[in-house]
């Protein structure tokens, strides 16, 4: 079974939440409209890839593949 990696950490762009706040070095956010739109599009792409991967497979085959994948992660 082909694994589909999620690479969400690559798109983070940290900036201070409050520019003049005395504790600004401890308050970071990654919520920018451009970042959120890019993240949303990336997640939609991953969901479409997963949907296409499972298209045409029956429930028993999907469950079997997931069980095999879980056992591979443990050891």
N, CA, C and O atoms as a Tripos MOL2 file, in Angstrom:
@<TRIPOS>MOLECULE
protein
  300   299    75     0     0
PROTEIN
NO_CHARGES

@<TRIPOS>ATOM
      1 N           0.8360   -1.1830    0.0000 N.3       1 UNK1
      2 CA          0.0000    0.0000    0.0000 C.3       1 UNK1
      3 C           0.8780    1.2430    0.0000 C.2       1 UNK1
      4 O           1.8490    1.3220    0.7520 O.2       1 UNK1
      5 N           0.5480    2.1820   -0.8160 N.am      2 UNK2
      6 CA          1.3240    3.4130   -0.9390 C.3       2 UNK2
      7 C           0.9270    4.3900    0.1680 C.2       2 UNK2
      8 O          -0.2550    4.6860    0.3420 O.2       2 UNK2
      9 N           1.9070    4.8850    0.9110 N.am      3 UNK3
     10 CA          1.6390    5.8760    1.9570 C.3       3 UNK3
     11 C           1.5540    7.2550    1.3290 C.2       3 UNK3
     12 O           2.2680    7.5590    0.3730 O.2       3 UNK3
     13 N           0.6750    8.0880    1.8720 N.am      4 UNK4
     14 CA          0.5080    9.4490    1.3910 C.3       4 UNK4
     15 C           1.0350   10.3770    2.4800 C.2       4 UNK4
     16 O           0.3770   10.5410    3.5070 O.2       4 UNK4
     17 N           2.2130   10.9930    2.2850 N.am      5 UNK5
     18 CA          2.7960   11.8380    3.3310 C.3       5 UNK5
     19 C           2.0620   13.1700    3.4590 C.2       5 UNK5
     20 O           1.5740   13.7220    2.4720 O.2       5 UNK5
     21 N           1.9930   13.6690    4.6700 N.am      6 UNK6
     22 CA          1.4310   14.9930    4.9200 C.3       6 UNK6
     23 C           2.5720   15.9270    5.2850 C.2       6 UNK6
     24 O           3.2640   15.7100    6.2790 O.2       6 UNK6
     25 N           2.7640   16.9460    4.4970 N.am      7 UNK7
     26 CA          3.8900   17.8520    4.7090 C.3       7 UNK7
     27 C           3.3870   19.2270    5.1170 C.2       7 UNK7
     28 O           3.6410   20.2110    4.4220 O.2       7 UNK7
     29 N           2.6740   19.3060    6.2430 N.am      8 UNK8
     30 CA          2.0990   20.5700    6.6650 C.3       8 UNK8
     31 C           3.1240   21.4890    7.3130 C.2       8 UNK8
     32 O           2.9270   22.7040    7.3270 O.2       8 UNK8
     33 N           4.2150   20.9420    7.8520 N.am      9 UNK9
     34 CA          5.2010   21.7690    8.5420 C.3       9 UNK9
     35 C           5.9830   22.6550    7.5860 C.2       9 UNK9
     36 O           6.5650   23.6520    8.0140 O.2       9 UNK9
     37 N           6.0110   22.3200    6.3160 N.am     10 UNK10
     38 CA          6.7830   23.1000    5.3520 C.3      10 UNK10
     39 C           6.2020   24.4910    5.1120 C.2      10 UNK10
     40 O           6.9350   25.4060    4.7370 O.2      10 UNK10
     41 N           4.9010   24.6640    5.3230 N.am     11 UNK11
     42 CA          4.2410   25.9080    4.9530 C.3      11 UNK11
     43 C           4.1270   26.9020    6.1020 C.2      11 UNK11
     44 O           3.5080   27.9540    5.9360 O.2      11 UNK11
     45 N           4.6910   26.6080    7.2340 N.am     12 UNK12
     46 CA          4.5620   27.5140    8.3800 C.3      12 UNK12
     47 C           5.4250   28.7570    8.2060 C.2      12 UNK12
     48 O           6.5730   28.6850    7.7680 O.2      12 UNK12
     49 N           4.8460   29.8880    8.5590 N.am     13 UNK13
     50 CA          5.5440   31.1630    8.4880 C.3      13 UNK13
     51 C           5.2330   31.8920    9.7900 C.2      13 UNK13
     52 O           4.1900   32.5370    9.9030 O.2      13 UNK13
     53 N           6.1180   31.7980   10.7660 N.am     14 UNK14
     54 CA          5.8280   32.3650   12.0760 C.3      14 UNK14
     55 C           6.0850   33.8650   12.1020 C.2      14 UNK14
     56 O           7.0170   34.3720   11.4780 O.2      14 UNK14
     57 N           5.2340   34.5490   12.8400 N.am     15 UNK15
     58 CA          5.3760   35.9820   13.0710 C.3      15 UNK15
     59 C           4.7480   36.2930   14.4230 C.2      15 UNK15
     60 O           3.8800   35.5450   14.8730 O.2      15 UNK15
     61 N           5.1620   37.3800   15.0890 N.am     16 UNK16
     62 CA          4.5890   37.6850   16.4030 C.3      16 UNK16
     63 C           3.1140   38.0620   16.2990 C.2      16 UNK16
     64 O           2.7000   38.7290   15.3510 O.2      16 UNK16
     65 N           2.3260   37.6280   17.2850 N.am     17 UNK17
     66 CA          0.9060   37.9490   17.3210 C.3      17 UNK17
     67 C           0.7060   39.4320   17.6240 C.2      17 UNK17
     68 O          -0.1180   40.0870   16.9850 O.2      17 UNK17
     69 N           1.4440   39.9620   18.5860 N.am     18 UNK18
     70 CA          1.3990   41.3770   18.9400 C.3      18 UNK18
     71 C           2.7910   41.9490   18.7420 C.2      18 UNK18
     72 O           3.7310   41.5270   19.4160 O.2      18 UNK18
     73 N           2.9390   42.8930   17.8400 N.am     19 UNK19
     74 CA          4.2630   43.4330   17.5270 C.3      19 UNK19
     75 C           4.8800   44.1780   18.7150 C.2      19 UNK19
     76 O           6.0910   44.0880   18.9160 O.2      19 UNK19
     77 N           4.0960   44.9060   19.5040 N.am     20 UNK20
     78 CA          4.6490   45.7130   20.5880 C.3      20 UNK20
     79 C           4.3350   45.1300   21.9690 C.2      20 UNK20
     80 O           4.5510   45.7950   22.9820 O.2      20 UNK20
     81 N           3.8450   43.9370   22.0160 N.am     21 UNK21
     82 CA          3.5150   43.2980   23.2890 C.3      21 UNK21
     83 C           4.8090   42.9510   24.0280 C.2      21 UNK21
     84 O           5.7420   42.4510   23.4000 O.2      21 UNK21
     85 N           4.9000   43.2000   25.3570 N.am     22 UNK22
     86 CA          6.1440   42.9280   26.0970 C.3      22 UNK22
     87 C           6.5470   41.4480   26.0830 C.2      22 UNK22
     88 O           7.7250   41.1320   26.2480 O.2      22 UNK22
     89 N           5.6080   40.5620   25.8930 N.am     23 UNK23
     90 CA          5.9190   39.1330   25.8560 C.3      23 UNK23
     91 C           5.8760   38.6020   24.4210 C.2      23 UNK23
     92 O           5.6190   37.4170   24.2130 O.2      23 UNK23
     93 N           6.1200   39.4520   23.4440 N.am     24 UNK24
     94 CA          5.9390   39.0600   22.0410 C.3      24 UNK24
     95 C           6.8180   37.8890   21.6260 C.2      24 UNK24
     96 O           6.4500   37.1370   20.7230 O.2      24 UNK24
     97 N           7.9650   37.7180   22.2620 N.am     25 UNK25
     98 CA          8.8160   36.6020   21.8660 C.3      25 UNK25
     99 C           8.1910   35.2610   22.2460 C.2      25 UNK25
    100 O           8.6290   34.2200   21.7560 O.2      25 UNK25
    101 N           7.1640   35.2680   23.1210 N.am     26 UNK26
    102 CA          6.4990   34.0320   23.5270 C.3      26 UNK26
    103 C           5.1390   33.8470   22.8510 C.2      26 UNK26
    104 O           4.5300   32.7860   22.9880 O.2      26 UNK26
    105 N           4.6580   34.8450   22.1340 N.am     27 UNK27
    106 CA          3.3530   34.7340   21.4870 C.3      27 UNK27
    107 C           3.5360   34.7270   19.9810 C.2      27 UNK27
    108 O           3.7090   35.7780   19.3640 O.2      27 UNK27
    109 N           3.4980   33.5490   19.3960 N.am     28 UNK28
    110 CA          3.6720   33.3920   17.9570 C.3      28 UNK28
    111 C           2.4050   32.8220   17.3540 C.2      28 UNK28
    112 O           1.6900   32.0480   17.9900 O.2      28 UNK28
    113 N           2.1380   33.2120   16.1280 N.am     29 UNK29
    114 CA          0.9880   32.6760   15.4200 C.3      29 UNK29
    115 C           1.3790   32.3440   13.9900 C.2      29 UNK29
    116 O           2.3450   32.8880   13.4550 O.2      29 UNK29
    117 N           0.6410   31.4720   13.3950 N.am     30 UNK30
    118 CA          0.8690   31.1340   11.9890 C.3      30 UNK30
    119 C          -0.3820   31.4170   11.1720 C.2      30 UNK30
    120 O          -0.4980   30.9530   10.0380 O.2      30 UNK30
    121 N          -1.3140   32.1710   11.7310 N.am     31 UNK31
    122 CA         -2.5900   32.4160   11.0660 C.3      31 UNK31
    123 C          -2.5250   33.6820   10.2160 C.2      31 UNK31
    124 O          -2.7210   34.7900   10.7140 O.2      31 UNK31
    125 N          -2.2540   33.5050    8.9640 N.am     32 UNK32
    126 CA         -2.2740   34.5720    7.9800 C.3      32 UNK32
    127 C          -3.2440   34.1150    6.9020 C.2      32 UNK32
    128 O          -3.3110   32.9210    6.6070 O.2      32 UNK32
    129 N          -3.9920   35.0280    6.3110 N.am     33 UNK33
    130 CA         -4.9820   34.6120    5.3130 C.3      33 UNK33
    131 C          -4.3470   33.8230    4.1790 C.2      33 UNK33
    132 O          -4.9040   32.8170    3.7400 O.2      33 UNK33
    133 N          -3.1870   34.2680    3.6990 N.am     34 UNK34
    134 CA         -2.5100   33.5550    2.6110 C.3      34 UNK34
    135 C          -2.0920   32.1640    3.0580 C.2      34 UNK34
    136 O          -2.2390   31.1970    2.3110 O.2      34 UNK34
    137 N          -1.5670   32.0610    4.2840 N.am     35 UNK35
    138 CA         -1.1350   30.7680    4.8150 C.3      35 UNK35
    139 C          -2.3190   29.8220    4.9770 C.2      35 UNK35
    140 O          -2.2230   28.6360    4.6620 O.2      35 UNK35
    141 N          -3.4460   30.3590    5.4740 N.am     36 UNK36
    142 CA         -4.6330   29.5310    5.6820 C.3      36 UNK36
    143 C          -5.1680   29.0280    4.3500 C.2      36 UNK36
    144 O          -5.5410   27.8610    4.2360 O.2      36 UNK36
    145 N          -5.2100   29.8910    3.3430 N.am     37 UNK37
    146 CA         -5.6880   29.4770    2.0200 C.3      37 UNK37
    147 C          -4.7690   28.4160    1.4270 C.2      37 UNK37
    148 O          -5.2440   27.4320    0.8590 O.2      37 UNK37
    149 N          -3.4530   28.6070    1.5540 N.am     38 UNK38
    150 CA         -2.4960   27.6270    1.0360 C.3      38 UNK38
    151 C          -2.6420   26.2970    1.7670 C.2      38 UNK38
    152 O          -2.6260   25.2390    1.1380 O.2      38 UNK38
    153 N          -2.7850   26.3440    3.0870 N.am     39 UNK39
    154 CA         -2.9610   25.1340    3.8840 C.3      39 UNK39
    155 C          -4.2550   24.4240    3.5060 C.2      39 UNK39
    156 O          -4.2830   23.2000    3.3750 O.2      39 UNK39
    157 N          -5.3260   25.1970    3.3320 N.am     40 UNK40
    158 CA         -6.6170   24.6210    2.9620 C.3      40 UNK40
    159 C          -6.5410   23.9280    1.6030 C.2      40 UNK40
    160 O          -7.0530   22.8210    1.4420 O.2      40 UNK40
    161 N          -5.9070   24.5740    0.6320 N.am     41 UNK41
    162 CA         -5.7530   23.9720   -0.6960 C.3      41 UNK41
    163 C          -4.9040   22.7070   -0.6330 C.2      41 UNK41
    164 O          -5.1940   21.7270   -1.3190 O.2      41 UNK41
    165 N          -3.8610   22.7270    0.1880 N.am     42 UNK42
    166 CA         -2.9930   21.5650    0.3310 C.3      42 UNK42
    167 C          -3.7730   20.3940    0.9470 C.2      42 UNK42
    168 O          -3.6490   19.2610    0.4830 O.2      42 UNK42
    169 N          -4.5710   20.6570    1.9830 N.am     43 UNK43
    170 CA         -5.3710   19.6060    2.6160 C.3      43 UNK43
    171 C          -6.4050   19.0530    1.6480 C.2      43 UNK43
    172 O          -6.6400   17.8450    1.6140 O.2      43 UNK43
    173 N          -7.0240   19.9260    0.8620 N.am     44 UNK44
    174 CA         -7.9900   19.4770   -0.1340 C.3      44 UNK44
    175 C          -7.3210   18.5680   -1.1610 C.2      44 UNK44
    176 O          -7.9080   17.5740   -1.5870 O.2      44 UNK44
    177 N          -6.1050   18.9030   -1.5540 N.am     45 UNK45
    178 CA         -5.3490   18.0630   -2.4800 C.3      45 UNK45
    179 C          -5.0650   16.6940   -1.8920 C.2      45 UNK45
    180 O          -5.2040   15.6820   -2.5790 O.2      45 UNK45
    181 N          -4.6630   16.6510   -0.6110 N.am     46 UNK46
    182 CA         -4.4050   15.3700    0.0520 C.3      46 UNK46
    183 C          -5.6800   14.5330    0.1400 C.2      46 UNK46
    184 O          -5.6510   13.3270   -0.1010 O.2      46 UNK46
    185 N          -6.8050   15.1780    0.4860 N.am     47 UNK47
    186 CA         -8.0690   14.4440    0.5680 C.3      47 UNK47
    187 C          -8.4770   13.8870   -0.7890 C.2      47 UNK47
    188 O          -8.9810   12.7670   -0.8740 O.2      47 UNK47
    189 N          -8.2650   14.6570   -1.8460 N.am     48 UNK48
    190 CA         -8.5690   14.1660   -3.1930 C.3      48 UNK48
    191 C          -7.6780   12.9870   -3.5570 C.2      48 UNK48
    192 O          -8.1410   12.0280   -4.1740 O.2      48 UNK48
    193 N          -6.3850   13.0480   -3.1760 N.am     49 UNK49
    194 CA         -5.4750   11.9270   -3.4350 C.3      49 UNK49
    195 C          -5.9370   10.6650   -2.7110 C.2      49 UNK49
    196 O          -5.9090    9.5730   -3.2770 O.2      49 UNK49
    197 N          -6.3600   10.8210   -1.4610 N.am     50 UNK50
    198 CA         -6.8330    9.6730   -0.6870 C.3      50 UNK50
    199 C          -8.1030    9.1060   -1.3100 C.2      50 UNK50
    200 O          -8.2600    7.8910   -1.4260 O.2      50 UNK50
    201 N          -9.0130   10.0010   -1.7130 N.am     51 UNK51
    202 CA        -10.2610    9.5550   -2.3400 C.3      51 UNK51
    203 C          -9.9720    8.7770   -3.6260 C.2      51 UNK51
    204 O         -10.5730    7.7300   -3.8670 O.2      51 UNK51
    205 N          -9.0610    9.2840   -4.4440 N.am     52 UNK52
    206 CA         -8.7050    8.5890   -5.6860 C.3      52 UNK52
    207 C          -8.0160    7.2600   -5.4110 C.2      52 UNK52
    208 O          -8.2080    6.2970   -6.1520 O.2      52 UNK52
    209 N          -7.2130    7.1990   -4.3500 N.am     53 UNK53
    210 CA         -6.5060    5.9720   -3.9930 C.3      53 UNK53
    211 C          -7.4910    4.8600   -3.6230 C.2      53 UNK53
    212 O          -7.2880    3.7020   -3.9870 O.2      53 UNK53
    213 N          -8.5550    5.2130   -2.9020 N.am     54 UNK54
    214 CA         -9.5250    4.2160   -2.4500 C.3      54 UNK54
    215 C         -10.6840    4.0070   -3.4220 C.2      54 UNK54
    216 O         -11.5400    3.1560   -3.1800 O.2      54 UNK54
    217 N         -10.7270    4.7580   -4.5030 N.am     55 UNK55
    218 CA        -11.8140    4.6290   -5.4730 C.3      55 UNK55
    219 C         -11.8030    3.2240   -6.0780 C.2      55 UNK55
    220 O         -10.7600    2.7350   -6.5130 O.2      55 UNK55
    221 N         -12.9600    2.5880   -6.1010 N.am     56 UNK56
    222 CA        -13.0890    1.2640   -6.6940 C.3      56 UNK56
    223 C         -12.7640    0.1160   -5.7580 C.2      56 UNK56
    224 O         -12.8820   -1.0450   -6.1500 O.2      56 UNK56
    225 N         -12.3540    0.4120   -4.5210 N.am     57 UNK57
    226 CA        -12.0350   -0.6580   -3.5660 C.3      57 UNK57
    227 C         -13.2390   -0.8800   -2.6530 C.2      57 UNK57
    228 O         -13.9400    0.0660   -2.2960 O.2      57 UNK57
    229 N         -13.4700   -2.1280   -2.2810 N.am     58 UNK58
    230 CA        -14.5780   -2.4080   -1.3690 C.3      58 UNK58
    231 C         -14.1210   -2.2220    0.0820 C.2      58 UNK58
    232 O         -12.9290   -2.0850    0.3560 O.2      58 UNK58
    233 N         -15.0860   -2.2190    1.0030 N.am     59 UNK59
    234 CA        -14.7850   -1.9530    2.4140 C.3      59 UNK59
    235 C         -13.8170   -2.9670    3.0060 C.2      59 UNK59
    236 O         -12.9400   -2.5980    3.7870 O.2      59 UNK59
    237 N         -13.9620   -4.2310    2.6490 N.am     60 UNK60
    238 CA        -13.0750   -5.2660    3.1940 C.3      60 UNK60
    239 C         -11.6310   -5.0130    2.7870 C.2      60 UNK60
    240 O         -10.7210   -5.1960    3.5970 O.2      60 UNK60
    241 N         -11.4110   -4.6020    1.5620 N.am     61 UNK61
    242 CA        -10.0500   -4.3220    1.0880 C.3      61 UNK61
    243 C          -9.4520   -3.1100    1.8020 C.2      61 UNK61
    244 O          -8.2710   -3.1090    2.1480 O.2      61 UNK61
    245 N         -10.2620   -2.0910    2.0180 N.am     62 UNK62
    246 CA         -9.7970   -0.8860    2.7160 C.3      62 UNK62
    247 C          -9.4350   -1.2230    4.1630 C.2      62 UNK62
    248 O          -8.3930   -0.7940    4.6580 O.2      62 UNK62
    249 N         -10.2910   -1.9890    4.8410 N.am     63 UNK63
    250 CA        -10.0280   -2.3690    6.2340 C.3      63 UNK63
    251 C          -8.7750   -3.2280    6.3230 C.2      63 UNK63
    252 O          -7.9540   -3.0380    7.2200 O.2      63 UNK63
    253 N          -8.6220   -4.1670    5.4040 N.am     64 UNK64
    254 CA         -7.4320   -5.0190    5.3920 C.3      64 UNK64
    255 C          -6.1670   -4.1750    5.2120 C.2      64 UNK64
    256 O          -5.1860   -4.3690    5.9310 O.2      64 UNK64
    257 N          -6.1840   -3.2450    4.2620 N.am     65 UNK65
    258 CA         -5.0190   -2.3860    4.0180 C.3      65 UNK65
    259 C          -4.6810   -1.5380    5.2380 C.2      65 UNK65
    260 O          -3.5060   -1.3510    5.5550 O.2      65 UNK65
    261 N          -5.6940   -1.0250    5.9230 N.am     66 UNK66
    262 CA         -5.4570   -0.2170    7.1310 C.3      66 UNK66
    263 C          -4.8710   -1.0710    8.2530 C.2      66 UNK66
    264 O          -3.9800   -0.6220    8.9730 O.2      66 UNK66
    265 N          -5.3680   -2.2990    8.4050 N.am     67 UNK67
    266 CA         -4.8360   -3.1920    9.4400 C.3      67 UNK67
    267 C          -3.3730   -3.5130    9.1650 C.2      67 UNK67
    268 O          -2.5530   -3.4990   10.0840 O.2      67 UNK67
    269 N          -3.0410   -3.8000    7.9210 N.am     68 UNK68
    270 CA         -1.6450   -4.0740    7.5540 C.3      68 UNK68
    271 C          -0.7810   -2.8560    7.8400 C.2      68 UNK68
    272 O           0.3260   -2.9850    8.3610 O.2      68 UNK68
    273 N          -1.2820   -1.6770    7.5020 N.am     69 UNK69
    274 CA         -0.5390   -0.4370    7.7340 C.3      69 UNK69
    275 C          -0.3060   -0.2170    9.2320 C.2      69 UNK69
    276 O           0.7820    0.2050    9.6230 O.2      69 UNK69
    277 N          -1.3000   -0.4930   10.0740 N.am     70 UNK70
    278 CA         -1.1510   -0.3170   11.5220 C.3      70 UNK70
    279 C          -0.0990   -1.2650   12.0880 C.2      70 UNK70
    280 O           0.7030   -0.8640   12.9310 O.2      70 UNK70
    281 N          -0.0930   -2.5120   11.6360 N.am     71 UNK71
    282 CA          0.8910   -3.4740   12.1330 C.3      71 UNK71
    283 C           2.3030   -3.1170   11.6830 C.2      71 UNK71
    284 O           3.2630   -3.3860   12.4050 O.2      71 UNK71
    285 N           2.4450   -2.5240   10.5200 N.am     72 UNK72
    286 CA          3.7630   -2.1100   10.0360 C.3      72 UNK72
    287 C           4.3010   -0.9580   10.8690 C.2      72 UNK72
    288 O           5.5100   -0.8890   11.0870 O.2      72 UNK72
    289 N           3.4520   -0.0490   11.3440 N.am     73 UNK73
    290 CA          3.8960    1.0970   12.1370 C.3      73 UNK73
    291 C           4.3710    0.6760   13.5160 C.2      73 UNK73
    292 O           5.2530    1.3210   14.0810 O.2      73 UNK73
    293 N           3.8120   -0.3860   14.0680 N.am     74 UNK74
    294 CA          4.1720   -0.8170   15.4170 C.3      74 UNK74
    295 C           5.5600   -1.4290   15.4930 C.2      74 UNK74
    296 O           6.2040   -1.3480   16.5390 O.2      74 UNK74
    297 N           6.0260   -2.0180   14.4500 N.am     75 UNK75
    298 CA          7.2970   -2.7150   14.5630 C.3      75 UNK75
    299 C           8.1190   -2.4990   13.4010 C.2      75 UNK75
    300 O           9.2340   -3.0170   13.3280 O.2      75 UNK75
@<TRIPOS>BOND
     1     1     2 1
     2     2     3 1
     3     3     4 2
     4     3     5 am
     5     5     6 1
     6     6     7 1
     7     7     8 2
     8     7     9 am
     9     9    10 1
    10    10    11 1
    11    11    12 2
    12    11    13 am
    13    13    14 1
    14    14    15 1
    15    15    16 2
    16    15    17 am
    17    17    18 1
    18    18    19 1
    19    19    20 2
    20    19    21 am
    21    21    22 1
    22    22    23 1
    23    23    24 2
    24    23    25 am
    25    25    26 1
    26    26    27 1
    27    27    28 2
    28    27    29 am
    29    29    30 1
    30    30    31 1
    31    31    32 2
    32    31    33 am
    33    33    34 1
    34    34    35 1
    35    35    36 2
    36    35    37 am
    37    37    38 1
    38    38    39 1
    39    39    40 2
    40    39    41 am
    41    41    42 1
    42    42    43 1
    43    43    44 2
    44    43    45 am
    45    45    46 1
    46    46    47 1
    47    47    48 2
    48    47    49 am
    49    49    50 1
    50    50    51 1
    51    51    52 2
    52    51    53 am
    53    53    54 1
    54    54    55 1
    55    55    56 2
    56    55    57 am
    57    57    58 1
    58    58    59 1
    59    59    60 2
    60    59    61 am
    61    61    62 1
    62    62    63 1
    63    63    64 2
    64    63    65 am
    65    65    66 1
    66    66    67 1
    67    67    68 2
    68    67    69 am
    69    69    70 1
    70    70    71 1
    71    71    72 2
    72    71    73 am
    73    73    74 1
    74    74    75 1
    75    75    76 2
    76    75    77 am
    77    77    78 1
    78    78    79 1
    79    79    80 2
    80    79    81 am
    81    81    82 1
    82    82    83 1
    83    83    84 2
    84    83    85 am
    85    85    86 1
    86    86    87 1
    87    87    88 2
    88    87    89 am
    89    89    90 1
    90    90    91 1
    91    91    92 2
    92    91    93 am
    93    93    94 1
    94    94    95 1
    95    95    96 2
    96    95    97 am
    97    97    98 1
    98    98    99 1
    99    99   100 2
   100    99   101 am
   101   101   102 1
   102   102   103 1
   103   103   104 2
   104   103   105 am
   105   105   106 1
   106   106   107 1
   107   107   108 2
   108   107   109 am
   109   109   110 1
   110   110   111 1
   111   111   112 2
   112   111   113 am
   113   113   114 1
   114   114   115 1
   115   115   116 2
   116   115   117 am
   117   117   118 1
   118   118   119 1
   119   119   120 2
   120   119   121 am
   121   121   122 1
   122   122   123 1
   123   123   124 2
   124   123   125 am
   125   125   126 1
   126   126   127 1
   127   127   128 2
   128   127   129 am
   129   129   130 1
   130   130   131 1
   131   131   132 2
   132   131   133 am
   133   133   134 1
   134   134   135 1
   135   135   136 2
   136   135   137 am
   137   137   138 1
   138   138   139 1
   139   139   140 2
   140   139   141 am
   141   141   142 1
   142   142   143 1
   143   143   144 2
   144   143   145 am
   145   145   146 1
   146   146   147 1
   147   147   148 2
   148   147   149 am
   149   149   150 1
   150   150   151 1
   151   151   152 2
   152   151   153 am
   153   153   154 1
   154   154   155 1
   155   155   156 2
   156   155   157 am
   157   157   158 1
   158   158   159 1
   159   159   160 2
   160   159   161 am
   161   161   162 1
   162   162   163 1
   163   163   164 2
   164   163   165 am
   165   165   166 1
   166   166   167 1
   167   167   168 2
   168   167   169 am
   169   169   170 1
   170   170   171 1
   171   171   172 2
   172   171   173 am
   173   173   174 1
   174   174   175 1
   175   175   176 2
   176   175   177 am
   177   177   178 1
   178   178   179 1
   179   179   180 2
   180   179   181 am
   181   181   182 1
   182   182   183 1
   183   183   184 2
   184   183   185 am
   185   185   186 1
   186   186   187 1
   187   187   188 2
   188   187   189 am
   189   189   190 1
   190   190   191 1
   191   191   192 2
   192   191   193 am
   193   193   194 1
   194   194   195 1
   195   195   196 2
   196   195   197 am
   197   197   198 1
   198   198   199 1
   199   199   200 2
   200   199   201 am
   201   201   202 1
   202   202   203 1
   203   203   204 2
   204   203   205 am
   205   205   206 1
   206   206   207 1
   207   207   208 2
   208   207   209 am
   209   209   210 1
   210   210   211 1
   211   211   212 2
   212   211   213 am
   213   213   214 1
   214   214   215 1
   215   215   216 2
   216   215   217 am
   217   217   218 1
   218   218   219 1
   219   219   220 2
   220   219   221 am
   221   221   222 1
   222   222   223 1
   223   223   224 2
   224   223   225 am
   225   225   226 1
   226   226   227 1
   227   227   228 2
   228   227   229 am
   229   229   230 1
   230   230   231 1
   231   231   232 2
   232   231   233 am
   233   233   234 1
   234   234   235 1
   235   235   236 2
   236   235   237 am
   237   237   238 1
   238   238   239 1
   239   239   240 2
   240   239   241 am
   241   241   242 1
   242   242   243 1
   243   243   244 2
   244   243   245 am
   245   245   246 1
   246   246   247 1
   247   247   248 2
   248   247   249 am
   249   249   250 1
   250   250   251 1
   251   251   252 2
   252   251   253 am
   253   253   254 1
   254   254   255 1
   255   255   256 2
   256   255   257 am
   257   257   258 1
   258   258   259 1
   259   259   260 2
   260   259   261 am
   261   261   262 1
   262   262   263 1
   263   263   264 2
   264   263   265 am
   265   265   266 1
   266   266   267 1
   267   267   268 2
   268   267   269 am
   269   269   270 1
   270   270   271 1
   271   271   272 2
   272   271   273 am
   273   273   274 1
   274   274   275 1
   275   275   276 2
   276   275   277 am
   277   277   278 1
   278   278   279 1
   279   279   280 2
   280   279   281 am
   281   281   282 1
   282   282   283 1
   283   283   284 2
   284   283   285 am
   285   285   286 1
   286   286   287 1
   287   287   288 2
   288   287   289 am
   289   289   290 1
   290   290   291 1
   291   291   292 2
   292   291   293 am
   293   293   294 1
   294   294   295 1
   295   295   296 2
   296   295   297 am
   297   297   298 1
   298   298   299 1
   299   299   300 2
@<TRIPOS>SUBSTRUCTURE
     1 UNK1         2 RESIDUE 1 A UNK
     2 UNK2         6 RESIDUE 1 A UNK
     3 UNK3        10 RESIDUE 1 A UNK
     4 UNK4        14 RESIDUE 1 A UNK
     5 UNK5        18 RESIDUE 1 A UNK
     6 UNK6        22 RESIDUE 1 A UNK
     7 UNK7        26 RESIDUE 1 A UNK
     8 UNK8        30 RESIDUE 1 A UNK
     9 UNK9        34 RESIDUE 1 A UNK
    10 UNK10       38 RESIDUE 1 A UNK
    11 UNK11       42 RESIDUE 1 A UNK
    12 UNK12       46 RESIDUE 1 A UNK
    13 UNK13       50 RESIDUE 1 A UNK
    14 UNK14       54 RESIDUE 1 A UNK
    15 UNK15       58 RESIDUE 1 A UNK
    16 UNK16       62 RESIDUE 1 A UNK
    17 UNK17       66 RESIDUE 1 A UNK
    18 UNK18       70 RESIDUE 1 A UNK
    19 UNK19       74 RESIDUE 1 A UNK
    20 UNK20       78 RESIDUE 1 A UNK
    21 UNK21       82 RESIDUE 1 A UNK
    22 UNK22       86 RESIDUE 1 A UNK
    23 UNK23       90 RESIDUE 1 A UNK
    24 UNK24       94 RESIDUE 1 A UNK
    25 UNK25       98 RESIDUE 1 A UNK
    26 UNK26      102 RESIDUE 1 A UNK
    27 UNK27      106 RESIDUE 1 A UNK
    28 UNK28      110 RESIDUE 1 A UNK
    29 UNK29      114 RESIDUE 1 A UNK
    30 UNK30      118 RESIDUE 1 A UNK
    31 UNK31      122 RESIDUE 1 A UNK
    32 UNK32      126 RESIDUE 1 A UNK
    33 UNK33      130 RESIDUE 1 A UNK
    34 UNK34      134 RESIDUE 1 A UNK
    35 UNK35      138 RESIDUE 1 A UNK
    36 UNK36      142 RESIDUE 1 A UNK
    37 UNK37      146 RESIDUE 1 A UNK
    38 UNK38      150 RESIDUE 1 A UNK
    39 UNK39      154 RESIDUE 1 A UNK
    40 UNK40      158 RESIDUE 1 A UNK
    41 UNK41      162 RESIDUE 1 A UNK
    42 UNK42      166 RESIDUE 1 A UNK
    43 UNK43      170 RESIDUE 1 A UNK
    44 UNK44      174 RESIDUE 1 A UNK
    45 UNK45      178 RESIDUE 1 A UNK
    46 UNK46      182 RESIDUE 1 A UNK
    47 UNK47      186 RESIDUE 1 A UNK
    48 UNK48      190 RESIDUE 1 A UNK
    49 UNK49      194 RESIDUE 1 A UNK
    50 UNK50      198 RESIDUE 1 A UNK
    51 UNK51      202 RESIDUE 1 A UNK
    52 UNK52      206 RESIDUE 1 A UNK
    53 UNK53      210 RESIDUE 1 A UNK
    54 UNK54      214 RESIDUE 1 A UNK
    55 UNK55      218 RESIDUE 1 A UNK
    56 UNK56      222 RESIDUE 1 A UNK
    57 UNK57      226 RESIDUE 1 A UNK
    58 UNK58      230 RESIDUE 1 A UNK
    59 UNK59      234 RESIDUE 1 A UNK
    60 UNK60      238 RESIDUE 1 A UNK
    61 UNK61      242 RESIDUE 1 A UNK
    62 UNK62      246 RESIDUE 1 A UNK
    63 UNK63      250 RESIDUE 1 A UNK
    64 UNK64      254 RESIDUE 1 A UNK
    65 UNK65      258 RESIDUE 1 A UNK
    66 UNK66      262 RESIDUE 1 A UNK
    67 UNK67      266 RESIDUE 1 A UNK
    68 UNK68      270 RESIDUE 1 A UNK
    69 UNK69      274 RESIDUE 1 A UNK
    70 UNK70      278 RESIDUE 1 A UNK
    71 UNK71      282 RESIDUE 1 A UNK
    72 UNK72      286 RESIDUE 1 A UNK
    73 UNK73      290 RESIDUE 1 A UNK
    74 UNK74      294 RESIDUE 1 A UNK
    75 UNK75      298 RESIDUE 1 A UNK
